[in-house]
Amino acid sequence: MDVEHLRQKLHPDENQEQGLKEKVNKHSTAIRVVVGTIIVMIILTAVSFIQAPKKAEGAPQACFKHDVCVNLTIATTQDELEIGLGNYSSLPPDTGMLFVFEKPGVQRMWMKDMKFPIDIIWISGKSRITHIEKSADPCIPPQCLVYEPAGLAKYVLEVRSGFARDDNLFDNDVVELRNIPG
């Protein structure tokens, strides 16, 4: 008989205690891993809720410096983008139409079927004015001007003629677009 075998026979409780300690250590490690994983999941969930975009509440608006805002009608479909304000007989001072394009590009605009002059404001995907066409006059085809910005725009905002001048708007000014779908 070897010494280890003899020791096990003389002290059987010590062997059970050693085996029990090993089991407890294995379970403690597993519990720590599970608890740590749960804590990480809770933290990640909380961060995602904090960073999740808020649901749009209220009417869509474009707001400029000095807290000047206009309420918006949104044009996103091909028909809406083509017709624009063509069916309107006038535009109230605190309203405008925002054309929302799928991706930034050189967005060309014209005044076909318009009944009144407007200011046209091109806005980048980073919410900065890239160009302003002031007092664009209605046209009668085939002599319609096509207005085109020098840079890319994701949005085009049409507002009453004189709006940009009256509110002192310039290229590179920030525009806060509120409650815009998509």
VOMARVEX-199700 format. One record per residue: residue number from 1; residue in three letters; x, y, z of N, C-alpha, C in turn. Coordinates in nm, 4 decimals. Atoms other than C-alpha are relative to their C-alpha. Example, Ala and Ser with C-alpha at 12.3 -4.5 7.8 and 13.67 -1.06 7.14 Angstrom:
<sites>
   seq   type       n.c1       n.c2       n.c3      ca.c1      ca.c2      ca.c3       c.c1       c.c2       c.c3
     1    ALA     0.0890    -0.1190     0.0000     1.2300    -0.4500     0.7800     0.0900     0.1200     0.0000
     2    SER    -0.0820    -0.1190    -0.0060     1.3670    -0.1060     0.7140    -0.0770     0.1090     0.0730
</sites>
This chain:
<sites>
   seq   type       n.c1       n.c2       n.c3      ca.c1      ca.c2      ca.c3       c.c1       c.c2       c.c3
     1    MET     0.0829    -0.1169     0.0000     0.0000     0.0000     0.0000     0.0880     0.1241     0.0000
     2    ASP    -0.0807    -0.1217     0.0012     0.1322     0.3430    -0.0847    -0.0491     0.0969     0.1058
     3    VAL     0.0254    -0.0937    -0.1088     0.1338     0.6366     0.1535    -0.1304     0.0771    -0.0236
     4    GLU     0.1199    -0.0789     0.0308    -0.1401     0.8328    -0.0224    -0.1255    -0.0823     0.0246
     5    HIS     0.1149     0.0873    -0.0198    -0.3794     0.5387    -0.0205    -0.0255    -0.0225     0.1493
     6    LEU     0.0109     0.0177    -0.1440    -0.3104     0.4800     0.3484    -0.0555     0.1272     0.0650
     7    ARG     0.0491    -0.1267    -0.0559    -0.3678     0.8506     0.4275    -0.1499     0.0159    -0.0266
     8    GLN     0.1425    -0.0102     0.0327    -0.7054     0.8367     0.2504    -0.0835    -0.0904     0.0905
     9    LYS     0.0739     0.0908    -0.0881    -0.8108     0.5395     0.4617    -0.0041     0.0515     0.1427
    10    LEU    -0.0065    -0.0497    -0.1369    -0.6977     0.7001     0.7884    -0.0779     0.1305     0.0198
    11    HIS     0.0682    -0.1309    -0.0099    -0.8519     1.0488     0.7131    -0.1008     0.0171    -0.1139
    12    PRO     0.0977    -0.0093     0.1103    -1.1585     0.9973     0.4910    -0.0711     0.1352    -0.0058
    13    ASP     0.0681    -0.1301     0.0004    -1.3204     1.3283     0.5981     0.0825     0.1068    -0.0722
    14    GLU    -0.0886    -0.0969     0.0643    -1.0165     1.5229     0.4757    -0.0125    -0.0100    -0.1521
    15    ASN     0.0144     0.0204     0.1451    -1.0599     1.3714     0.1272    -0.1320     0.0589    -0.0492
    16    GLN     0.1308    -0.0539     0.0400    -1.4282     1.4609     0.1142     0.0026     0.1529     0.0044
    17    GLU    -0.0077    -0.1454    -0.0149    -1.3514     1.8103     0.2381     0.0768     0.0615    -0.1178
    18    GLN    -0.0798    -0.0497     0.1137    -1.0872     1.8568    -0.0323    -0.0829    -0.0022    -0.1276
    19    GLY     0.0860     0.0107     0.1188    -1.3313     1.7374    -0.3025    -0.1099     0.1046     0.0019
    20    LEU     0.1047    -0.1003    -0.0150    -1.6009     1.9672    -0.1671     0.0555     0.1392    -0.0293
    21    LYS    -0.0636    -0.1294     0.0257    -1.3607     2.2648    -0.1736     0.0203     0.0202    -0.1505
    22    GLU    -0.0211    -0.0100     0.1453    -1.2780     2.1927    -0.5389    -0.1313     0.0282    -0.0716
    23    LYS     0.1312    -0.0231     0.0617    -1.6480     2.1766    -0.6294    -0.0474     0.1428     0.0251
    24    VAL     0.0415    -0.1362    -0.0347    -1.7209     2.5037    -0.4473     0.0785     0.1005    -0.0837
    25    ASN    -0.0823    -0.0906     0.0806    -1.4298     2.6746    -0.6263    -0.0455     0.0025    -0.1454
    26    LYS     0.0474     0.0067     0.1385    -1.5538     2.5545    -0.9652    -0.1333     0.0739    -0.0151
    27    HIS     0.1311    -0.0659     0.0060    -1.9104     2.6722    -0.8919     0.0132     0.1508     0.0225
    28    SER    -0.0199    -0.1428    -0.0257    -1.7883     3.0073    -0.7536     0.0488     0.0709    -0.1256
    29    THR    -0.0502    -0.0593     0.1242    -1.5990     3.0754    -1.0745    -0.1115     0.0112    -0.1021
    30    ALA     0.1121    -0.0038     0.0950    -1.9032     2.9874    -1.2846    -0.1003     0.1084     0.0390
    31    ILE     0.0948    -0.1021    -0.0466    -2.1266     3.2107    -1.0712     0.0556     0.1390    -0.0286
    32    ARG    -0.0617    -0.1301     0.0286    -1.8804     3.5010    -1.1029    -0.0106     0.0348    -0.1489
    33    VAL     0.0092    -0.0232     0.1446    -1.8775     3.4627    -1.4826    -0.1430     0.0363    -0.0389
    34    VAL     0.1407    -0.0261     0.0313    -2.2593     3.4524    -1.5008    -0.0404     0.1385     0.0516
    35    VAL     0.0353    -0.1304    -0.0577    -2.3014     3.7528    -1.2682     0.0690     0.1118    -0.0784
    36    GLY    -0.0719    -0.1015     0.0798    -2.0357     3.9490    -1.4603    -0.0653     0.0212    -0.1360
    37    THR     0.0675    -0.0089     0.1296    -2.2082     3.8715    -1.7910    -0.1324     0.0748     0.0124
    38    ILE     0.1288    -0.0677    -0.0222    -2.5443     3.9844    -1.6523     0.0228     0.1492     0.0224
    39    ILE    -0.0296    -0.1412    -0.0255    -2.3928     4.3107    -1.5261     0.0374     0.0717    -0.1299
    40    VAL    -0.0381    -0.0600     0.1278    -2.2325     4.3809    -1.8651    -0.1227     0.0184    -0.0900
    41    MET     0.1212    -0.0096     0.0819    -2.5663     4.3091    -2.0398    -0.0899     0.1133     0.0485
    42    ILE     0.0818    -0.1082    -0.0566    -2.7498     4.5473    -1.8043     0.0593     0.1355    -0.0392
    43    ILE    -0.0665    -0.1262     0.0365    -2.4938     4.8229    -1.8693    -0.0201     0.0301    -0.1478
    44    LEU     0.0176    -0.0213     0.1442    -2.5116     4.7756    -2.2476    -0.1442     0.0370    -0.0342
    45    THR     0.1416    -0.0319     0.0226    -2.8931     4.7822    -2.2402    -0.0294     0.1430     0.0438
    46    ALA     0.0226    -0.1363    -0.0491    -2.8949     5.1008    -2.0316     0.0608     0.1027    -0.0955
    47    VAL    -0.0647    -0.0925     0.0938    -2.6485     5.2699    -2.2699    -0.0801     0.0096    -0.1293
    48    SER     0.0769    -0.0047     0.1251    -2.8564     5.1723    -2.5738    -0.1288     0.0789     0.0169
    49    PHE     0.1205    -0.0800    -0.0244    -3.1696     5.3242    -2.4159     0.0342     0.1480     0.0054
    50    ILE    -0.0407    -0.1402    -0.0109    -2.9836     5.6453    -2.3382     0.0318     0.0571    -0.1377
    51    GLN    -0.0422    -0.0484     0.1308    -2.8415     5.6729    -2.6914    -0.1039    -0.0192    -0.1087
    52    ALA     0.1024     0.0243     0.1020    -3.1554     5.5588    -2.8757    -0.0651     0.1320    -0.0397
    53    PRO     0.0646    -0.1239     0.0401    -3.3098     5.8339    -3.0873    -0.1387     0.0104     0.0607
    54    LYS     0.1306    -0.0231    -0.0595    -3.6130     5.9870    -2.9268    -0.1063     0.0001    -0.1086
    55    LYS     0.1110     0.0009     0.0933    -3.9466     5.9371    -3.0943    -0.0420     0.1446    -0.0271
    56    ALA     0.0378    -0.1357     0.0384    -4.0498     6.2461    -3.2867    -0.1313     0.0387     0.0660
    57    GLU     0.1201    -0.0529    -0.0630    -4.2990     6.4521    -3.0915    -0.0219     0.1406    -0.0516
    58    GLY     0.0314    -0.1340     0.0476    -4.4731     6.7566    -3.2315     0.0140     0.0103    -0.1506
    59    ALA    -0.0046    -0.0262     0.1435    -4.4842     6.9122    -3.5741     0.1443     0.0110    -0.0477
    60    PRO    -0.1341    -0.0182     0.0551    -4.1795     6.8995    -3.8012     0.0330     0.1491    -0.0113
    61    GLN    -0.0435    -0.1383     0.0052    -3.9792     7.2224    -3.7842     0.1449     0.0093    -0.0458
    62    ALA    -0.1379    -0.0375     0.0278    -3.6637     7.3830    -3.9172     0.0262     0.1238     0.0841
    63    CYS    -0.0312    -0.1125    -0.0888    -3.5033     7.6137    -3.6601     0.1394     0.0518    -0.0314
    64    PHE    -0.1231    -0.0694     0.0348    -3.2294     7.8668    -3.7227     0.0490     0.0790     0.1204
    65    LYS    -0.0524    -0.0832    -0.1075    -3.0185     8.1011    -3.5131    -0.1074     0.0970     0.0483
    66    HIS     0.0941    -0.0934    -0.0629    -3.2038     8.3421    -3.2830    -0.1369    -0.0650     0.0221
    67    ASP     0.1242     0.0736    -0.0263    -3.4697     8.0699    -3.2243    -0.1113     0.0288    -0.1000
    68    VAL     0.0984    -0.0195     0.1072    -3.6421     8.1385    -3.5557    -0.0324    -0.1379    -0.0558
    69    CYS     0.0416     0.1319     0.0482    -3.8445     7.8303    -3.6557    -0.1123     0.0138    -0.1013
    70    VAL     0.1127     0.0089     0.0927    -4.0748     7.7414    -3.9423    -0.0579    -0.1401     0.0103
    71    ASN     0.0681     0.1290     0.0032    -4.3339     7.4640    -3.9408     0.0109    -0.0550    -0.1410
    72    LEU    -0.0300     0.0615     0.1293    -4.2784     7.2168    -4.2206    -0.1073    -0.0946    -0.0500
    73    THR     0.0656     0.1067     0.0726    -4.4676     7.0182    -4.4742     0.1151    -0.0789    -0.0605
    74    ILE    -0.1106     0.0839     0.0454    -4.2455     6.7233    -4.5690    -0.0328    -0.0610    -0.1359
    75    ALA     0.0127     0.0640     0.1315    -4.1957     6.6068    -4.9286     0.1060    -0.1099    -0.0097
    76    THR    -0.0942     0.1117     0.0106    -4.0415     6.2601    -4.9626    -0.0264    -0.0895    -0.1204
    77    THR     0.0316     0.0876     0.1136    -4.2261     6.0718    -5.2380     0.0374     0.0704    -0.1301
    78    GLN    -0.0365    -0.0577     0.1294    -4.1394     6.1247    -5.6038    -0.1013     0.1067    -0.0436
    79    ASP     0.1032    -0.0984     0.0366    -4.4740     6.3017    -5.6681     0.0130     0.1270     0.0829
    80    GLU    -0.0143    -0.1172    -0.0876    -4.4293     6.5314    -5.3667     0.1237     0.0810    -0.0360
    81    LEU    -0.1244    -0.0688     0.0370    -4.0725     6.6123    -5.4705    -0.0159     0.0757    -0.1315
    82    GLU     0.0193    -0.0651     0.1300    -4.1829     6.6980    -5.8266    -0.0965     0.1175     0.0075
    83    ILE     0.1020    -0.1049    -0.0074    -4.4906     6.9062    -5.7367     0.0425     0.1112     0.0950
    84    GLY    -0.0441    -0.0997    -0.0971    -4.3470     7.0814    -5.4298    -0.1118     0.0947     0.0381
    85    LEU     0.0985    -0.1031    -0.0340    -4.5304     7.4080    -5.3675    -0.0829     0.0419    -0.1209
    86    GLY     0.0699    -0.0345     0.1241    -4.6750     7.4090    -5.7214    -0.1508     0.0121     0.0143
    87    ASN     0.1450    -0.0052    -0.0202    -5.0312     7.3573    -5.5924    -0.0426     0.1063     0.1014
    88    TYR     0.0313    -0.1011    -0.1012    -5.0102     7.6364    -5.3323    -0.0195     0.1363    -0.0664
    89    SER     0.0196    -0.1357     0.0516    -5.1423     7.9865    -5.3952     0.0804     0.1014     0.0807
    90    SER    -0.0854    -0.0850    -0.0831    -4.9366     8.1369    -5.1095     0.0626    -0.0872     0.1090
    91    LEU    -0.0685     0.0727    -0.1068    -4.7172     8.0370    -4.8189     0.0010     0.0885     0.1246
    92    PRO    -0.0008    -0.0813    -0.1226    -4.7789     8.1626    -4.4640     0.1436     0.0260     0.0463
    93    PRO    -0.1357    -0.0406    -0.0383    -4.4764     8.3403    -4.3096     0.0761    -0.1021     0.0844
    94    ASP    -0.0698     0.0915    -0.0913    -4.3981     8.0709    -4.0512    -0.0057    -0.1452    -0.0460
    95    THR     0.0047     0.1373     0.0525    -4.4229     7.7675    -4.2803     0.0953    -0.0151    -0.1177
    96    GLY    -0.0850     0.0302     0.1140    -4.2134     7.5961    -4.5426    -0.0193    -0.1444    -0.0406
    97    MET     0.0023     0.1390     0.0453    -4.1740     7.2773    -4.7400     0.1426    -0.0508    -0.0011
    98    LEU    -0.1315     0.0626    -0.0053    -3.8798     7.0482    -4.6710     0.0003    -0.1207    -0.0923
    99    PHE    -0.0198     0.1117     0.0917    -3.7690     6.8184    -4.9516     0.1089    -0.0879     0.0610
   100    VAL    -0.0942     0.0937    -0.0610    -3.5993     6.5105    -4.8048     0.0415    -0.1009    -0.1062
   101    PHE    -0.0524     0.0905     0.1015    -3.3761     6.3154    -5.0419     0.0681    -0.1189     0.0672
   102    GLU    -0.0572     0.1226    -0.0567    -3.2459     5.9610    -4.9894     0.1448     0.0182     0.0426
   103    LYS    -0.1404    -0.0221    -0.0338    -2.8833     6.0703    -4.9949     0.0427     0.1373    -0.0522
   104    PRO    -0.0471    -0.1308     0.0453    -2.6877     6.3928    -5.0363     0.0374    -0.0020    -0.1481
   105    GLY    -0.0326    -0.0146     0.1415    -2.6461     6.5151    -5.3932    -0.0166     0.1453    -0.0407
   106    VAL     0.0238    -0.1338     0.0540    -2.6629     6.8212    -5.6150    -0.1484     0.0042    -0.0351
   107    GLN     0.1463    -0.0015     0.0141    -3.0358     6.8849    -5.5761    -0.0408     0.1232    -0.0805
   108    ARG     0.0421    -0.1095     0.0876    -3.1645     7.0949    -5.8660    -0.1484     0.0290     0.0211
   109    MET     0.1385    -0.0414    -0.0230    -3.4844     7.2945    -5.8166    -0.0405     0.0992    -0.1085
   110    TRP     0.0519    -0.0999     0.0916    -3.7066     7.4929    -6.0522    -0.1361     0.0454     0.0468
   111    MET     0.1204    -0.0668    -0.0499    -4.0150     7.7096    -6.0168    -0.1212    -0.0240    -0.0898
   112    LYS     0.1122     0.0336     0.0872    -4.2516     7.5390    -6.2627    -0.1301    -0.0072     0.0819
   113    ASP     0.1342    -0.0011    -0.0599    -4.6212     7.5912    -6.1747    -0.0094     0.0799     0.1306
   114    MET     0.0047    -0.0823    -0.1219    -4.5306     7.8239    -5.8849    -0.0779     0.1280    -0.0277
   115    LYS     0.0828    -0.1209     0.0121    -4.7539     8.1237    -5.8216     0.0569     0.1176     0.0785
   116    PHE    -0.0590    -0.1055    -0.0833    -4.5265     8.3275    -5.5908     0.1500    -0.0272     0.0156
   117    PRO    -0.1446     0.0197    -0.0194    -4.1520     8.3843    -5.5298     0.0283    -0.0626     0.1372
   118    ILE    -0.0417     0.0640    -0.1256    -3.9703     8.1898    -5.2566     0.1507     0.0110     0.0172
   119    ASP    -0.1415     0.0226    -0.0260    -3.6311     8.1519    -5.0925     0.0207    -0.1508     0.0024
   120    ILE    -0.0330     0.1427     0.0027    -3.4693     7.8132    -5.1532     0.1295    -0.0172     0.0791
   121    ILE    -0.1151     0.0206    -0.0878    -3.2283     7.6867    -4.8872     0.0430    -0.1461    -0.0076
   122    TRP    -0.0552     0.1354     0.0076    -3.0078     7.3812    -4.9477     0.0724    -0.0289     0.1304
   123    ILE    -0.0541     0.0381    -0.1307    -2.9052     7.1943    -4.6316     0.0735    -0.1335    -0.0135
   124    SER    -0.0805     0.1230     0.0063    -2.6311     6.9325    -4.5973    -0.0549    -0.1058     0.0950
   125    GLY     0.0353     0.1081    -0.0918    -2.6700     6.5972    -4.4235     0.0485     0.0282     0.1415
   126    LYS    -0.0514    -0.0380    -0.1317    -2.4799     6.7612    -4.1354    -0.0694     0.1254     0.0520
   127    SER     0.0865    -0.1101    -0.0444    -2.7520     7.0271    -4.0987     0.0643     0.1381    -0.0098
   128    ARG    -0.0570    -0.1325     0.0265    -2.5593     7.3218    -4.2432    -0.0521     0.0500    -0.1346
   129    ILE     0.0442    -0.0596     0.1262    -2.6814     7.5605    -4.5106     0.1172    -0.0028    -0.0974
   130    THR    -0.1052     0.0045     0.1016    -2.4830     7.4955    -4.8283    -0.0206     0.1065    -0.1083
   131    HIS     0.0278    -0.1039     0.0999    -2.6556     7.7541    -5.0509    -0.1392     0.0576     0.0261
   132    ILE     0.1309    -0.0648    -0.0101    -2.9411     8.0048    -5.0471    -0.0279     0.0723    -0.1308
   133    GLU     0.0473    -0.0743     0.1178    -3.1304     8.1228    -5.3538    -0.1115     0.0898     0.0493
   134    LYS     0.0967    -0.0954    -0.0547    -3.3128     8.4379    -5.2499    -0.0959     0.0479    -0.1083
   135    SER     0.1063    -0.0532     0.0868    -3.6424     8.5446    -5.4105    -0.0013    -0.0642    -0.1390
   136    ALA     0.0116     0.0723     0.1276    -3.6595     8.2768    -5.6800    -0.1415     0.0234    -0.0542
   137    ASP     0.1292    -0.0355     0.0598    -3.9388     8.3909    -5.9146    -0.0637    -0.1181    -0.0710
   138    PRO     0.0711     0.1029     0.0771    -4.2089     8.1678    -6.0667     0.0397     0.0090    -0.1475
   139    CYS    -0.0344     0.0007     0.1423    -4.1537     8.0674    -6.4272    -0.1141    -0.0581    -0.0824
   140    ILE     0.0936     0.0586     0.0956    -4.3536     7.9752    -6.7331     0.0847    -0.0762    -0.1012
   141    PRO    -0.0809     0.0782     0.0937    -4.2052     7.6883    -6.9341    -0.0170     0.0524    -0.1421
   142    PRO    -0.1275     0.0703    -0.0144    -3.9974     7.6687    -7.1440     0.1119     0.0860     0.0578
   143    GLN    -0.1053    -0.0898    -0.0491    -3.8099     7.9620    -6.9856     0.0140    -0.0063     0.1520
   144    CYS    -0.0155     0.0186    -0.1443    -3.7598     7.8190    -6.6385     0.1473    -0.0157     0.0352
   145    LEU    -0.1352     0.0170    -0.0522    -3.4347     7.8644    -6.4531     0.0050    -0.1245     0.0871
   146    VAL    -0.0235     0.1124    -0.0900    -3.2937     7.5605    -6.2787     0.1015     0.0491     0.1022
   147    TYR    -0.0875    -0.0459    -0.1072    -3.1431     7.6539    -5.9424     0.0787    -0.1186     0.0531
   148    GLU    -0.0891     0.1093    -0.0369    -2.8459     7.4485    -5.8348     0.1031     0.0500     0.1003
   149    PRO    -0.1011    -0.0415    -0.0983    -2.6223     7.4663    -5.5280     0.1402    -0.0380    -0.0460
   150    ALA    -0.1389     0.0339     0.0311    -2.2435     7.4570    -5.5449     0.0411    -0.1307     0.0679
   151    GLY    -0.0374     0.1199    -0.0753    -2.2326     7.1696    -5.2914    -0.1134    -0.1000     0.0084
   152    LEU     0.0983     0.1063    -0.0177    -2.4182     6.8581    -5.1910    -0.1016     0.0372     0.1077
   153    ALA     0.1058    -0.0253    -0.0980    -2.7470     6.8717    -5.0026    -0.0842    -0.1259     0.0172
   154    LYS     0.0929     0.1103    -0.0308    -2.9650     6.6114    -4.8324    -0.1431     0.0532     0.0080
   155    TYR     0.1309    -0.0640    -0.0156    -3.2514     6.8586    -4.7789    -0.0031     0.1300    -0.0799
   156    VAL     0.0231    -0.1313     0.0593    -3.3971     7.1549    -4.9624    -0.1238     0.0561     0.0684
   157    LEU     0.1091    -0.0663    -0.0701    -3.6167     7.3992    -4.7750    -0.0485     0.1181    -0.0828
   158    GLU     0.0608    -0.1128     0.0705    -3.8570     7.6330    -4.9550    -0.0838     0.0781     0.1006
   159    VAL     0.0696    -0.0893    -0.0929    -3.9818     7.9306    -4.7520    -0.0397     0.1273    -0.0737
   160    ARG     0.0463    -0.1238     0.0619    -4.1449     8.2666    -4.8226     0.1188     0.0838    -0.0465
   161    SER    -0.1019    -0.0905     0.0520    -3.9456     8.5137    -5.0264     0.0337     0.1051     0.1060
   162    GLY    -0.0448    -0.0971    -0.0995    -3.7407     8.7383    -4.7973     0.0349    -0.0614     0.1341
   163    PHE    -0.0263     0.0661    -0.1274    -3.7123     8.4841    -4.5147     0.1499     0.0015     0.0327
   164    ALA    -0.1446     0.0077    -0.0248    -3.3339     8.4382    -4.5527     0.0572     0.1387     0.0309
   165    ARG    -0.0472    -0.1375    -0.0236    -3.2746     8.8139    -4.5708    -0.0478     0.0496     0.1367
   166    ASP     0.0581    -0.0505    -0.1248    -3.5106     8.8978    -4.2825     0.0619    -0.0637     0.1241
   167    ASP    -0.0548     0.0710    -0.1151    -3.3587     8.6361    -4.0531     0.1519    -0.0146    -0.0059
   168    ASN    -0.1455    -0.0106     0.0057    -3.0002     8.7066    -4.1574     0.0689    -0.1365    -0.0134
   169    LEU    -0.0560     0.1338     0.0206    -2.9238     8.3531    -4.2855     0.1119     0.0047    -0.1038
   170    PHE    -0.1142     0.0070     0.0898    -2.5953     8.2676    -4.4557     0.0421    -0.1449    -0.0196
   171    ASP    -0.0585     0.1324     0.0214    -2.4162     7.9683    -4.6025     0.0785    -0.0395     0.1251
   172    ASN    -0.0682     0.0632    -0.1122    -2.2731     7.7369    -4.3347    -0.0700     0.0209     0.1350
   173    ASP     0.0787    -0.0089    -0.1231    -2.5324     7.8429    -4.0727    -0.0576    -0.1375     0.0328
   174    VAL     0.0568     0.1270    -0.0454    -2.6653     7.5516    -3.8665    -0.1525     0.0075    -0.0068
   175    VAL     0.1454     0.0132     0.0026    -3.0250     7.4357    -3.9181    -0.0340    -0.1202     0.0874
   176    GLU     0.0450     0.1110    -0.0833    -3.1897     7.2259    -3.6503    -0.1321    -0.0511    -0.0565
   177    LEU     0.1211     0.0613     0.0545    -3.4391     6.9923    -3.8142    -0.0628    -0.0842     0.1101
   178    ARG     0.0672     0.0671    -0.1116    -3.6895     6.8773    -3.5513    -0.1155    -0.0865    -0.0520
   179    ASN     0.1134     0.0908     0.0263    -3.9284     6.5819    -3.5734    -0.0140    -0.0346    -0.1477
   180    ILE    -0.0003     0.0368     0.1418    -3.8298     6.4898    -3.9275    -0.0043    -0.1530    -0.0074
   181    PRO     0.0079     0.1469     0.0092    -3.9407     6.1336    -4.0145     0.1183    -0.0564    -0.0775
   182    GLY    -0.1055     0.0699     0.0719    -3.6802     5.8825    -4.1260     0.1304     0.0450     0.0450
</sites>
